[in-house]
Amino acid sequence: MSFTIKTTNDVFKFALPLYDYLSQHGHSKEAEALVSLVDSCYPQDAQALDAHRKTFKQIRELVKDLPPQYLLALDDALKVLSE
């Protein structure tokens, strides 16, 4: 499975398969952080994007066994979120 991440909508859509992977592979703390992020209601897109950026960066740093396609997607998402 590969992920194409070119827009902020792609970033939001990637959160679900990332959550699935984390929860199925013993990364409950990171999965819970992602759930908290998605469940939060942000009044402005900028806040939602910043929250995704922080959470994705944390996952990228802490989860060492992500498959290559997830690593690539996280890197792409972080690039989109930094623009």
mmCIF file of the N, C-alpha and C atoms, coordinates in Angstrom:
data_MODEL
# 
_entry.id   MODEL 
# 
loop_
_atom_site.group_PDB 
_atom_site.id 
_atom_site.type_symbol 
_atom_site.label_atom_id 
_atom_site.label_alt_id 
_atom_site.label_comp_id 
_atom_site.label_asym_id 
_atom_site.label_entity_id 
_atom_site.label_seq_id 
_atom_site.pdbx_PDB_ins_code 
_atom_site.Cartn_x 
_atom_site.Cartn_y 
_atom_site.Cartn_z 
_atom_site.occupancy 
_atom_site.B_iso_or_equiv 
_atom_site.pdbx_formal_charge 
_atom_site.auth_seq_id 
_atom_site.auth_comp_id 
_atom_site.auth_asym_id 
_atom_site.auth_atom_id 
_atom_site.pdbx_PDB_model_num 
ATOM 1   N N  . MET A 1 1  ? 0.850   -1.164 0.000  1.00 0.00 ? 1  MET A N  1 
ATOM 2   C CA . MET A 1 1  ? 0.000   0.000  0.000  1.00 0.00 ? 1  MET A CA 1 
ATOM 3   C C  . MET A 1 1  ? 0.897   1.228  0.000  1.00 0.00 ? 1  MET A C  1 
ATOM 4   N N  . SER A 1 2  ? 0.593   2.168  -0.843 1.00 0.00 ? 2  SER A N  1 
ATOM 5   C CA . SER A 1 2  ? 1.331   3.424  -0.834 1.00 0.00 ? 2  SER A CA 1 
ATOM 6   C C  . SER A 1 2  ? 0.340   4.568  -0.620 1.00 0.00 ? 2  SER A C  1 
ATOM 7   N N  . PHE A 1 3  ? 0.864   5.678  -0.166 1.00 0.00 ? 3  PHE A N  1 
ATOM 8   C CA . PHE A 1 3  ? 0.035   6.836  0.139  1.00 0.00 ? 3  PHE A CA 1 
ATOM 9   C C  . PHE A 1 3  ? 0.544   8.013  -0.672 1.00 0.00 ? 3  PHE A C  1 
ATOM 10  N N  . THR A 1 4  ? -0.373  8.736  -1.281 1.00 0.00 ? 4  THR A N  1 
ATOM 11  C CA . THR A 1 4  ? -0.014  9.945  -2.009 1.00 0.00 ? 4  THR A CA 1 
ATOM 12  C C  . THR A 1 4  ? -0.451  11.127 -1.163 1.00 0.00 ? 4  THR A C  1 
ATOM 13  N N  . ILE A 1 5  ? 0.522   11.914 -0.742 1.00 0.00 ? 5  ILE A N  1 
ATOM 14  C CA . ILE A 1 5  ? 0.218   13.046 0.114  1.00 0.00 ? 5  ILE A CA 1 
ATOM 15  C C  . ILE A 1 5  ? 0.766   14.304 -0.545 1.00 0.00 ? 5  ILE A C  1 
ATOM 16  N N  . LYS A 1 6  ? -0.165  15.085 -1.079 1.00 0.00 ? 6  LYS A N  1 
ATOM 17  C CA . LYS A 1 6  ? 0.210   16.323 -1.757 1.00 0.00 ? 6  LYS A CA 1 
ATOM 18  C C  . LYS A 1 6  ? -0.551  17.535 -1.231 1.00 0.00 ? 6  LYS A C  1 
ATOM 19  N N  . THR A 1 7  ? -1.628  17.274 -0.513 1.00 0.00 ? 7  THR A N  1 
ATOM 20  C CA . THR A 1 7  ? -2.460  18.369 -0.001 1.00 0.00 ? 7  THR A CA 1 
ATOM 21  C C  . THR A 1 7  ? -2.780  18.135 1.469  1.00 0.00 ? 7  THR A C  1 
ATOM 22  N N  . THR A 1 8  ? -3.329  19.148 2.100  1.00 0.00 ? 8  THR A N  1 
ATOM 23  C CA . THR A 1 8  ? -3.721  18.977 3.498  1.00 0.00 ? 8  THR A CA 1 
ATOM 24  C C  . THR A 1 8  ? -4.852  17.961 3.644  1.00 0.00 ? 8  THR A C  1 
ATOM 25  N N  . ASN A 1 9  ? -5.719  17.864 2.664  1.00 0.00 ? 9  ASN A N  1 
ATOM 26  C CA . ASN A 1 9  ? -6.764  16.825 2.709  1.00 0.00 ? 9  ASN A CA 1 
ATOM 27  C C  . ASN A 1 9  ? -6.143  15.436 2.715  1.00 0.00 ? 9  ASN A C  1 
ATOM 28  N N  . ASP A 1 10 ? -5.075  15.248 1.941  1.00 0.00 ? 10 ASP A N  1 
ATOM 29  C CA . ASP A 1 10 ? -4.366  13.965 1.940  1.00 0.00 ? 10 ASP A CA 1 
ATOM 30  C C  . ASP A 1 10 ? -3.787  13.668 3.323  1.00 0.00 ? 10 ASP A C  1 
ATOM 31  N N  . VAL A 1 11 ? -3.294  14.715 3.984  1.00 0.00 ? 11 VAL A N  1 
ATOM 32  C CA . VAL A 1 11 ? -2.751  14.560 5.339  1.00 0.00 ? 11 VAL A CA 1 
ATOM 33  C C  . VAL A 1 11 ? -3.837  14.066 6.279  1.00 0.00 ? 11 VAL A C  1 
ATOM 34  N N  . PHE A 1 12 ? -5.000  14.701 6.225  1.00 0.00 ? 12 PHE A N  1 
ATOM 35  C CA . PHE A 1 12 ? -6.103  14.293 7.097  1.00 0.00 ? 12 PHE A CA 1 
ATOM 36  C C  . PHE A 1 12 ? -6.541  12.855 6.807  1.00 0.00 ? 12 PHE A C  1 
ATOM 37  N N  . LYS A 1 13 ? -6.593  12.479 5.554  1.00 0.00 ? 13 LYS A N  1 
ATOM 38  C CA . LYS A 1 13 ? -6.999  11.119 5.177  1.00 0.00 ? 13 LYS A CA 1 
ATOM 39  C C  . LYS A 1 13 ? -5.985  10.075 5.622  1.00 0.00 ? 13 LYS A C  1 
ATOM 40  N N  . PHE A 1 14 ? -4.706  10.445 5.659  1.00 0.00 ? 14 PHE A N  1 
ATOM 41  C CA . PHE A 1 14 ? -3.652  9.516  6.064  1.00 0.00 ? 14 PHE A CA 1 
ATOM 42  C C  . PHE A 1 14 ? -3.732  9.174  7.556  1.00 0.00 ? 14 PHE A C  1 
ATOM 43  N N  . ALA A 1 15 ? -4.360  10.018 8.347  1.00 0.00 ? 15 ALA A N  1 
ATOM 44  C CA . ALA A 1 15 ? -4.435  9.773  9.789  1.00 0.00 ? 15 ALA A CA 1 
ATOM 45  C C  . ALA A 1 15 ? -5.104  8.435  10.119 1.00 0.00 ? 15 ALA A C  1 
ATOM 46  N N  . LEU A 1 16 ? -6.110  8.042  9.371  1.00 0.00 ? 16 LEU A N  1 
ATOM 47  C CA . LEU A 1 16 ? -6.820  6.789  9.668  1.00 0.00 ? 16 LEU A CA 1 
ATOM 48  C C  . LEU A 1 16 ? -5.951  5.546  9.446  1.00 0.00 ? 16 LEU A C  1 
ATOM 49  N N  . PRO A 1 17 ? -5.335  5.371  8.276  1.00 0.00 ? 17 PRO A N  1 
ATOM 50  C CA . PRO A 1 17 ? -4.487  4.185  8.137  1.00 0.00 ? 17 PRO A CA 1 
ATOM 51  C C  . PRO A 1 17 ? -3.279  4.215  9.081  1.00 0.00 ? 17 PRO A C  1 
ATOM 52  N N  . LEU A 1 18 ? -2.795  5.396  9.397  1.00 0.00 ? 18 LEU A N  1 
ATOM 53  C CA . LEU A 1 18 ? -1.691  5.491  10.357 1.00 0.00 ? 18 LEU A CA 1 
ATOM 54  C C  . LEU A 1 18 ? -2.158  5.033  11.729 1.00 0.00 ? 18 LEU A C  1 
ATOM 55  N N  . TYR A 1 19 ? -3.331  5.473  12.129 1.00 0.00 ? 19 TYR A N  1 
ATOM 56  C CA . TYR A 1 19 ? -3.899  5.015  13.403 1.00 0.00 ? 19 TYR A CA 1 
ATOM 57  C C  . TYR A 1 19 ? -4.050  3.496  13.407 1.00 0.00 ? 19 TYR A C  1 
ATOM 58  N N  . ASP A 1 20 ? -4.605  2.949  12.335 1.00 0.00 ? 20 ASP A N  1 
ATOM 59  C CA . ASP A 1 20 ? -4.786  1.497  12.249 1.00 0.00 ? 20 ASP A CA 1 
ATOM 60  C C  . ASP A 1 20 ? -3.466  0.768  12.431 1.00 0.00 ? 20 ASP A C  1 
ATOM 61  N N  . TYR A 1 21 ? -2.440  1.231  11.741 1.00 0.00 ? 21 TYR A N  1 
ATOM 62  C CA . TYR A 1 21 ? -1.129  0.585  11.855 1.00 0.00 ? 21 TYR A CA 1 
ATOM 63  C C  . TYR A 1 21 ? -0.621  0.661  13.291 1.00 0.00 ? 21 TYR A C  1 
ATOM 64  N N  . LEU A 1 22 ? -0.666  1.845  13.878 1.00 0.00 ? 22 LEU A N  1 
ATOM 65  C CA . LEU A 1 22 ? -0.144  2.021  15.233 1.00 0.00 ? 22 LEU A CA 1 
ATOM 66  C C  . LEU A 1 22 ? -0.880  1.141  16.234 1.00 0.00 ? 22 LEU A C  1 
ATOM 67  N N  . SER A 1 23 ? -2.194  1.119  16.148 1.00 0.00 ? 23 SER A N  1 
ATOM 68  C CA . SER A 1 23 ? -2.970  0.343  17.117 1.00 0.00 ? 23 SER A CA 1 
ATOM 69  C C  . SER A 1 23 ? -2.797  -1.161 16.931 1.00 0.00 ? 23 SER A C  1 
ATOM 70  N N  . GLN A 1 24 ? -2.545  -1.606 15.715 1.00 0.00 ? 24 GLN A N  1 
ATOM 71  C CA . GLN A 1 24 ? -2.379  -3.032 15.444 1.00 0.00 ? 24 GLN A CA 1 
ATOM 72  C C  . GLN A 1 24 ? -0.963  -3.535 15.702 1.00 0.00 ? 24 GLN A C  1 
ATOM 73  N N  . HIS A 1 25 ? -0.018  -2.614 15.892 1.00 0.00 ? 25 HIS A N  1 
ATOM 74  C CA . HIS A 1 25 ? 1.381   -3.023 16.053 1.00 0.00 ? 25 HIS A CA 1 
ATOM 75  C C  . HIS A 1 25 ? 1.983   -2.572 17.382 1.00 0.00 ? 25 HIS A C  1 
ATOM 76  N N  . GLY A 1 26 ? 1.135   -2.427 18.395 1.00 0.00 ? 26 GLY A N  1 
ATOM 77  C CA . GLY A 1 26 ? 1.613   -2.213 19.751 1.00 0.00 ? 26 GLY A CA 1 
ATOM 78  C C  . GLY A 1 26 ? 2.067   -0.806 20.099 1.00 0.00 ? 26 GLY A C  1 
ATOM 79  N N  . HIS A 1 27 ? 1.644   0.163  19.344 1.00 0.00 ? 27 HIS A N  1 
ATOM 80  C CA . HIS A 1 27 ? 2.009   1.552  19.640 1.00 0.00 ? 27 HIS A CA 1 
ATOM 81  C C  . HIS A 1 27 ? 0.782   2.298  20.167 1.00 0.00 ? 27 HIS A C  1 
ATOM 82  N N  . SER A 1 28 ? 0.284   1.818  21.303 1.00 0.00 ? 28 SER A N  1 
ATOM 83  C CA . SER A 1 28 ? -0.976  2.357  21.834 1.00 0.00 ? 28 SER A CA 1 
ATOM 84  C C  . SER A 1 28 ? -0.845  3.817  22.256 1.00 0.00 ? 28 SER A C  1 
ATOM 85  N N  . LYS A 1 29 ? 0.291   4.206  22.795 1.00 0.00 ? 29 LYS A N  1 
ATOM 86  C CA . LYS A 1 29 ? 0.456   5.604  23.225 1.00 0.00 ? 29 LYS A CA 1 
ATOM 87  C C  . LYS A 1 29 ? 0.360   6.553  22.024 1.00 0.00 ? 29 LYS A C  1 
ATOM 88  N N  . GLU A 1 30 ? 1.036   6.209  20.945 1.00 0.00 ? 30 GLU A N  1 
ATOM 89  C CA . GLU A 1 30 ? 1.004   7.040  19.751 1.00 0.00 ? 30 GLU A CA 1 
ATOM 90  C C  . GLU A 1 30 ? -0.369  7.009  19.085 1.00 0.00 ? 30 GLU A C  1 
ATOM 91  N N  . ALA A 1 31 ? -1.004  5.841  19.078 1.00 0.00 ? 31 ALA A N  1 
ATOM 92  C CA . ALA A 1 31 ? -2.356  5.724  18.508 1.00 0.00 ? 31 ALA A CA 1 
ATOM 93  C C  . ALA A 1 31 ? -3.330  6.581  19.306 1.00 0.00 ? 31 ALA A C  1 
ATOM 94  N N  . GLU A 1 32 ? -3.189  6.573  20.623 1.00 0.00 ? 32 GLU A N  1 
ATOM 95  C CA . GLU A 1 32 ? -4.065  7.377  21.471 1.00 0.00 ? 32 GLU A CA 1 
ATOM 96  C C  . GLU A 1 32 ? -3.852  8.869  21.212 1.00 0.00 ? 32 GLU A C  1 
ATOM 97  N N  . ALA A 1 33 ? -2.611  9.275  20.990 1.00 0.00 ? 33 ALA A N  1 
ATOM 98  C CA . ALA A 1 33 ? -2.330  10.680 20.669 1.00 0.00 ? 33 ALA A CA 1 
ATOM 99  C C  . ALA A 1 33 ? -3.019  11.072 19.370 1.00 0.00 ? 33 ALA A C  1 
ATOM 100 N N  . LEU A 1 34 ? -3.019  10.156 18.412 1.00 0.00 ? 34 LEU A N  1 
ATOM 101 C CA . LEU A 1 34 ? -3.671  10.427 17.135 1.00 0.00 ? 34 LEU A CA 1 
ATOM 102 C C  . LEU A 1 34 ? -5.191  10.503 17.302 1.00 0.00 ? 34 LEU A C  1 
ATOM 103 N N  . VAL A 1 35 ? -5.750  9.638  18.128 1.00 0.00 ? 35 VAL A N  1 
ATOM 104 C CA . VAL A 1 35 ? -7.191  9.671  18.396 1.00 0.00 ? 35 VAL A CA 1 
ATOM 105 C C  . VAL A 1 35 ? -7.571  10.992 19.059 1.00 0.00 ? 35 VAL A C  1 
ATOM 106 N N  . SER A 1 36 ? -6.768  11.412 20.023 1.00 0.00 ? 36 SER A N  1 
ATOM 107 C CA . SER A 1 36 ? -7.040  12.682 20.703 1.00 0.00 ? 36 SER A CA 1 
ATOM 108 C C  . SER A 1 36 ? -7.017  13.836 19.713 1.00 0.00 ? 36 SER A C  1 
ATOM 109 N N  . LEU A 1 37 ? -6.088  13.785 18.791 1.00 0.00 ? 37 LEU A N  1 
ATOM 110 C CA . LEU A 1 37 ? -5.987  14.824 17.773 1.00 0.00 ? 37 LEU A CA 1 
ATOM 111 C C  . LEU A 1 37 ? -7.234  14.850 16.901 1.00 0.00 ? 37 LEU A C  1 
ATOM 112 N N  . VAL A 1 38 ? -7.635  13.701 16.404 1.00 0.00 ? 38 VAL A N  1 
ATOM 113 C CA . VAL A 1 38 ? -8.786  13.628 15.502 1.00 0.00 ? 38 VAL A CA 1 
ATOM 114 C C  . VAL A 1 38 ? -10.073 13.991 16.224 1.00 0.00 ? 38 VAL A C  1 
ATOM 115 N N  . ASP A 1 39 ? -10.175 13.619 17.495 1.00 0.00 ? 39 ASP A N  1 
ATOM 116 C CA . ASP A 1 39 ? -11.382 13.910 18.265 1.00 0.00 ? 39 ASP A CA 1 
ATOM 117 C C  . ASP A 1 39 ? -11.485 15.377 18.685 1.00 0.00 ? 39 ASP A C  1 
ATOM 118 N N  . SER A 1 40 ? -10.371 16.079 18.651 1.00 0.00 ? 40 SER A N  1 
ATOM 119 C CA . SER A 1 40 ? -10.378 17.488 19.041 1.00 0.00 ? 40 SER A CA 1 
ATOM 120 C C  . SER A 1 40 ? -11.062 18.321 17.968 1.00 0.00 ? 40 SER A C  1 
ATOM 121 N N  . CYS A 1 41 ? -11.787 19.292 18.408 1.00 0.00 ? 41 CYS A N  1 
ATOM 122 C CA . CYS A 1 41 ? -12.429 20.208 17.466 1.00 0.00 ? 41 CYS A CA 1 
ATOM 123 C C  . CYS A 1 41 ? -11.645 21.502 17.457 1.00 0.00 ? 41 CYS A C  1 
ATOM 124 N N  . TYR A 1 42 ? -11.099 21.853 16.318 1.00 0.00 ? 42 TYR A N  1 
ATOM 125 C CA . TYR A 1 42 ? -10.325 23.072 16.189 1.00 0.00 ? 42 TYR A CA 1 
ATOM 126 C C  . TYR A 1 42 ? -11.134 24.086 15.397 1.00 0.00 ? 42 TYR A C  1 
ATOM 127 N N  . PRO A 1 43 ? -11.233 25.302 15.912 1.00 0.00 ? 43 PRO A N  1 
ATOM 128 C CA . PRO A 1 43 ? -12.046 26.306 15.230 1.00 0.00 ? 43 PRO A CA 1 
ATOM 129 C C  . PRO A 1 43 ? -11.397 26.856 13.959 1.00 0.00 ? 43 PRO A C  1 
ATOM 130 N N  . GLN A 1 44 ? -10.110 26.643 13.801 1.00 0.00 ? 44 GLN A N  1 
ATOM 131 C CA . GLN A 1 44 ? -9.429  27.163 12.623 1.00 0.00 ? 44 GLN A CA 1 
ATOM 132 C C  . GLN A 1 44 ? -8.557  26.074 12.014 1.00 0.00 ? 44 GLN A C  1 
ATOM 133 N N  . ASP A 1 45 ? -8.482  26.090 10.695 1.00 0.00 ? 45 ASP A N  1 
ATOM 134 C CA . ASP A 1 45 ? -7.658  25.107 10.001 1.00 0.00 ? 45 ASP A CA 1 
ATOM 135 C C  . ASP A 1 45 ? -6.205  25.164 10.440 1.00 0.00 ? 45 ASP A C  1 
ATOM 136 N N  . ALA A 1 46 ? -5.691  26.342 10.713 1.00 0.00 ? 46 ALA A N  1 
ATOM 137 C CA . ALA A 1 46 ? -4.294  26.484 11.108 1.00 0.00 ? 46 ALA A CA 1 
ATOM 138 C C  . ALA A 1 46 ? -4.002  25.694 12.378 1.00 0.00 ? 46 ALA A C  1 
ATOM 139 N N  . GLN A 1 47 ? -4.935  25.695 13.314 1.00 0.00 ? 47 GLN A N  1 
ATOM 140 C CA . GLN A 1 47 ? -4.742  24.936 14.547 1.00 0.00 ? 47 GLN A CA 1 
ATOM 141 C C  . GLN A 1 47 ? -4.758  23.431 14.276 1.00 0.00 ? 47 GLN A C  1 
ATOM 142 N N  . ALA A 1 48 ? -5.644  22.996 13.422 1.00 0.00 ? 48 ALA A N  1 
ATOM 143 C CA . ALA A 1 48 ? -5.721  21.573 13.081 1.00 0.00 ? 48 ALA A CA 1 
ATOM 144 C C  . ALA A 1 48 ? -4.442  21.132 12.371 1.00 0.00 ? 48 ALA A C  1 
ATOM 145 N N  . LEU A 1 49 ? -3.962  21.950 11.458 1.00 0.00 ? 49 LEU A N  1 
ATOM 146 C CA . LEU A 1 49 ? -2.733  21.609 10.739 1.00 0.00 ? 49 LEU A CA 1 
ATOM 147 C C  . LEU A 1 49 ? -1.546  21.557 11.689 1.00 0.00 ? 49 LEU A C  1 
ATOM 148 N N  . ASP A 1 50 ? -1.464  22.503 12.608 1.00 0.00 ? 50 ASP A N  1 
ATOM 149 C CA . ASP A 1 50 ? -0.372  22.505 13.578 1.00 0.00 ? 50 ASP A CA 1 
ATOM 150 C C  . ASP A 1 50 ? -0.445  21.279 14.485 1.00 0.00 ? 50 ASP A C  1 
ATOM 151 N N  . ALA A 1 51 ? -1.634  20.908 14.891 1.00 0.00 ? 51 ALA A N  1 
ATOM 152 C CA . ALA A 1 51 ? -1.801  19.723 15.738 1.00 0.00 ? 51 ALA A CA 1 
ATOM 153 C C  . ALA A 1 51 ? -1.388  18.456 14.994 1.00 0.00 ? 51 ALA A C  1 
ATOM 154 N N  . HIS A 1 52 ? -1.769  18.342 13.725 1.00 0.00 ? 52 HIS A N  1 
ATOM 155 C CA . HIS A 1 52 ? -1.348  17.185 12.931 1.00 0.00 ? 52 HIS A CA 1 
ATOM 156 C C  . HIS A 1 52 ? 0.171   17.170 12.771 1.00 0.00 ? 52 HIS A C  1 
ATOM 157 N N  . ARG A 1 53 ? 0.761   18.333 12.516 1.00 0.00 ? 53 ARG A N  1 
ATOM 158 C CA . ARG A 1 53 ? 2.203   18.407 12.339 1.00 0.00 ? 53 ARG A CA 1 
ATOM 159 C C  . ARG A 1 53 ? 2.925   17.925 13.596 1.00 0.00 ? 53 ARG A C  1 
ATOM 160 N N  . LYS A 1 54 ? 2.494   18.400 14.755 1.00 0.00 ? 54 LYS A N  1 
ATOM 161 C CA . LYS A 1 54 ? 3.134   18.003 16.015 1.00 0.00 ? 54 LYS A CA 1 
ATOM 162 C C  . LYS A 1 54 ? 2.980   16.506 16.273 1.00 0.00 ? 54 LYS A C  1 
ATOM 163 N N  . THR A 1 55 ? 1.776   15.994 16.048 1.00 0.00 ? 55 THR A N  1 
ATOM 164 C CA . THR A 1 55 ? 1.525   14.570 16.297 1.00 0.00 ? 55 THR A CA 1 
ATOM 165 C C  . THR A 1 55 ? 2.283   13.697 15.311 1.00 0.00 ? 55 THR A C  1 
ATOM 166 N N  . PHE A 1 56 ? 2.266   14.042 14.035 1.00 0.00 ? 56 PHE A N  1 
ATOM 167 C CA . PHE A 1 56 ? 2.998   13.257 13.039 1.00 0.00 ? 56 PHE A CA 1 
ATOM 168 C C  . PHE A 1 56 ? 4.496   13.294 13.314 1.00 0.00 ? 56 PHE A C  1 
ATOM 169 N N  . LYS A 1 57 ? 5.008   14.436 13.727 1.00 0.00 ? 57 LYS A N  1 
ATOM 170 C CA . LYS A 1 57 ? 6.441   14.540 14.036 1.00 0.00 ? 57 LYS A CA 1 
ATOM 171 C C  . LYS A 1 57 ? 6.781   13.647 15.222 1.00 0.00 ? 57 LYS A C  1 
ATOM 172 N N  . GLN A 1 58 ? 5.929   13.648 16.238 1.00 0.00 ? 58 GLN A N  1 
ATOM 173 C CA . GLN A 1 58 ? 6.148   12.800 17.406 1.00 0.00 ? 58 GLN A CA 1 
ATOM 174 C C  . GLN A 1 58 ? 6.146   11.322 17.006 1.00 0.00 ? 58 GLN A C  1 
ATOM 175 N N  . ILE A 1 59 ? 5.190   10.931 16.186 1.00 0.00 ? 59 ILE A N  1 
ATOM 176 C CA . ILE A 1 59 ? 5.114   9.540  15.732 1.00 0.00 ? 59 ILE A CA 1 
ATOM 177 C C  . ILE A 1 59 ? 6.360   9.193  14.929 1.00 0.00 ? 59 ILE A C  1 
ATOM 178 N N  . ARG A 1 60 ? 6.773   10.091 14.054 1.00 0.00 ? 60 ARG A N  1 
ATOM 179 C CA . ARG A 1 60 ? 7.961   9.857  13.210 1.00 0.00 ? 60 ARG A CA 1 
ATOM 180 C C  . ARG A 1 60 ? 9.201   9.636  14.074 1.00 0.00 ? 60 ARG A C  1 
ATOM 181 N N  . GLU A 1 61 ? 9.315   10.377 15.164 1.00 0.00 ? 61 GLU A N  1 
ATOM 182 C CA . GLU A 1 61 ? 10.478  10.272 16.041 1.00 0.00 ? 61 GLU A CA 1 
ATOM 183 C C  . GLU A 1 61 ? 10.422  9.050  16.963 1.00 0.00 ? 61 GLU A C  1 
ATOM 184 N N  . LEU A 1 62 ? 9.229   8.667  17.407 1.00 0.00 ? 62 LEU A N  1 
ATOM 185 C CA . LEU A 1 62 ? 9.109   7.628  18.424 1.00 0.00 ? 62 LEU A CA 1 
ATOM 186 C C  . LEU A 1 62 ? 8.917   6.214  17.883 1.00 0.00 ? 62 LEU A C  1 
ATOM 187 N N  . VAL A 1 63 ? 8.270   6.087  16.751 1.00 0.00 ? 63 VAL A N  1 
ATOM 188 C CA . VAL A 1 63 ? 7.945   4.752  16.225 1.00 0.00 ? 63 VAL A CA 1 
ATOM 189 C C  . VAL A 1 63 ? 9.031   4.348  15.238 1.00 0.00 ? 63 VAL A C  1 
ATOM 190 N N  . LYS A 1 64 ? 9.865   3.419  15.662 1.00 0.00 ? 64 LYS A N  1 
ATOM 191 C CA . LYS A 1 64 ? 11.032  3.028  14.866 1.00 0.00 ? 64 LYS A CA 1 
ATOM 192 C C  . LYS A 1 64 ? 10.758  1.903  13.871 1.00 0.00 ? 64 LYS A C  1 
ATOM 193 N N  . ASP A 1 65 ? 9.617   1.246  13.986 1.00 0.00 ? 65 ASP A N  1 
ATOM 194 C CA . ASP A 1 65 ? 9.359   0.095  13.115 1.00 0.00 ? 65 ASP A CA 1 
ATOM 195 C C  . ASP A 1 65 ? 8.264   0.348  12.072 1.00 0.00 ? 65 ASP A C  1 
ATOM 196 N N  . LEU A 1 66 ? 8.058   1.611  11.714 1.00 0.00 ? 66 LEU A N  1 
ATOM 197 C CA . LEU A 1 66 ? 7.077   1.893  10.660 1.00 0.00 ? 66 LEU A CA 1 
ATOM 198 C C  . LEU A 1 66 ? 7.584   1.350  9.328  1.00 0.00 ? 66 LEU A C  1 
ATOM 199 N N  . PRO A 1 67 ? 6.715   0.758  8.537  1.00 0.00 ? 67 PRO A N  1 
ATOM 200 C CA . PRO A 1 67 ? 7.102   0.297  7.203  1.00 0.00 ? 67 PRO A CA 1 
ATOM 201 C C  . PRO A 1 67 ? 7.511   1.487  6.330  1.00 0.00 ? 67 PRO A C  1 
ATOM 202 N N  . PRO A 1 68 ? 8.325   1.234  5.322  1.00 0.00 ? 68 PRO A N  1 
ATOM 203 C CA . PRO A 1 68 ? 8.816   2.320  4.460  1.00 0.00 ? 68 PRO A CA 1 
ATOM 204 C C  . PRO A 1 68 ? 7.729   3.206  3.874  1.00 0.00 ? 68 PRO A C  1 
ATOM 205 N N  . GLN A 1 69 ? 6.595   2.633  3.472  1.00 0.00 ? 69 GLN A N  1 
ATOM 206 C CA . GLN A 1 69 ? 5.547   3.447  2.874  1.00 0.00 ? 69 GLN A CA 1 
ATOM 207 C C  . GLN A 1 69 ? 4.937   4.414  3.886  1.00 0.00 ? 69 GLN A C  1 
ATOM 208 N N  . TYR A 1 70 ? 4.888   4.029  5.153  1.00 0.00 ? 70 TYR A N  1 
ATOM 209 C CA . TYR A 1 70 ? 4.392   4.922  6.192  1.00 0.00 ? 70 TYR A CA 1 
ATOM 210 C C  . TYR A 1 70 ? 5.412   6.017  6.490  1.00 0.00 ? 70 TYR A C  1 
ATOM 211 N N  . LEU A 1 71 ? 6.685   5.660  6.507  1.00 0.00 ? 71 LEU A N  1 
ATOM 212 C CA . LEU A 1 71 ? 7.730   6.659  6.727  1.00 0.00 ? 71 LEU A CA 1 
ATOM 213 C C  . LEU A 1 71 ? 7.711   7.710  5.619  1.00 0.00 ? 71 LEU A C  1 
ATOM 214 N N  . LEU A 1 72 ? 7.604   7.243  4.392  1.00 0.00 ? 72 LEU A N  1 
ATOM 215 C CA . LEU A 1 72 ? 7.552   8.159  3.256  1.00 0.00 ? 72 LEU A CA 1 
ATOM 216 C C  . LEU A 1 72 ? 6.328   9.068  3.347  1.00 0.00 ? 72 LEU A C  1 
ATOM 217 N N  . ALA A 1 73 ? 5.187   8.490  3.689  1.00 0.00 ? 73 ALA A N  1 
ATOM 218 C CA . ALA A 1 73 ? 3.954   9.276  3.813  1.00 0.00 ? 73 ALA A CA 1 
ATOM 219 C C  . ALA A 1 73 ? 4.058   10.291 4.950  1.00 0.00 ? 73 ALA A C  1 
ATOM 220 N N  . LEU A 1 74 ? 4.654   9.882  6.068  1.00 0.00 ? 74 LEU A N  1 
ATOM 221 C CA . LEU A 1 74 ? 4.831   10.831 7.166  1.00 0.00 ? 74 LEU A CA 1 
ATOM 222 C C  . LEU A 1 74 ? 5.741   11.977 6.748  1.00 0.00 ? 74 LEU A C  1 
ATOM 223 N N  . ASP A 1 75 ? 6.824   11.659 6.064  1.00 0.00 ? 75 ASP A N  1 
ATOM 224 C CA . ASP A 1 75 ? 7.732   12.705 5.577  1.00 0.00 ? 75 ASP A CA 1 
ATOM 225 C C  . ASP A 1 75 ? 7.011   13.643 4.611  1.00 0.00 ? 75 ASP A C  1 
ATOM 226 N N  . ASP A 1 76 ? 6.232   13.077 3.705  1.00 0.00 ? 76 ASP A N  1 
ATOM 227 C CA . ASP A 1 76 ? 5.463   13.892 2.759  1.00 0.00 ? 76 ASP A CA 1 
ATOM 228 C C  . ASP A 1 76 ? 4.438   14.767 3.486  1.00 0.00 ? 76 ASP A C  1 
ATOM 229 N N  . ALA A 1 77 ? 3.776   14.172 4.487  1.00 0.00 ? 77 ALA A N  1 
ATOM 230 C CA . ALA A 1 77 ? 2.786   14.933 5.249  1.00 0.00 ? 77 ALA A CA 1 
ATOM 231 C C  . ALA A 1 77 ? 3.448   16.094 5.990  1.00 0.00 ? 77 ALA A C  1 
ATOM 232 N N  . LEU A 1 78 ? 4.599   15.824 6.581  1.00 0.00 ? 78 LEU A N  1 
ATOM 233 C CA . LEU A 1 78 ? 5.298   16.890 7.298  1.00 0.00 ? 78 LEU A CA 1 
ATOM 234 C C  . LEU A 1 78 ? 5.750   18.001 6.356  1.00 0.00 ? 78 LEU A C  1 
ATOM 235 N N  . LYS A 1 79 ? 6.119   17.641 5.132  1.00 0.00 ? 79 LYS A N  1 
ATOM 236 C CA . LYS A 1 79 ? 6.482   18.668 4.152  1.00 0.00 ? 79 LYS A CA 1 
ATOM 237 C C  . LYS A 1 79 ? 5.267   19.521 3.807  1.00 0.00 ? 79 LYS A C  1 
ATOM 238 N N  . VAL A 1 80 ? 4.129   18.869 3.553  1.00 0.00 ? 80 VAL A N  1 
ATOM 239 C CA . VAL A 1 80 ? 2.902   19.606 3.228  1.00 0.00 ? 80 VAL A CA 1 
ATOM 240 C C  . VAL A 1 80 ? 2.513   20.512 4.403  1.00 0.00 ? 80 VAL A C  1 
ATOM 241 N N  . LEU A 1 81 ? 2.647   20.003 5.606  1.00 0.00 ? 81 LEU A N  1 
ATOM 242 C CA . LEU A 1 81 ? 2.246   20.775 6.773  1.00 0.00 ? 81 LEU A CA 1 
ATOM 243 C C  . LEU A 1 81 ? 3.199   21.922 7.092  1.00 0.00 ? 81 LEU A C  1 
ATOM 244 N N  . SER A 1 82 ? 4.403   21.873 6.568  1.00 0.00 ? 82 SER A N  1 
ATOM 245 C CA . SER A 1 82 ? 5.354   22.948 6.828  1.00 0.00 ? 82 SER A CA 1 
ATOM 246 C C  . SER A 1 82 ? 5.277   24.059 5.794  1.00 0.00 ? 82 SER A C  1 
ATOM 247 N N  . GLU A 1 83 ? 4.486   23.870 4.761  1.00 0.00 ? 83 GLU A N  1 
ATOM 248 C CA . GLU A 1 83 ? 4.350   24.886 3.703  1.00 0.00 ? 83 GLU A CA 1 
ATOM 249 C C  . GLU A 1 83 ? 3.439   26.012 4.105  1.00 0.00 ? 83 GLU A C  1 
# 
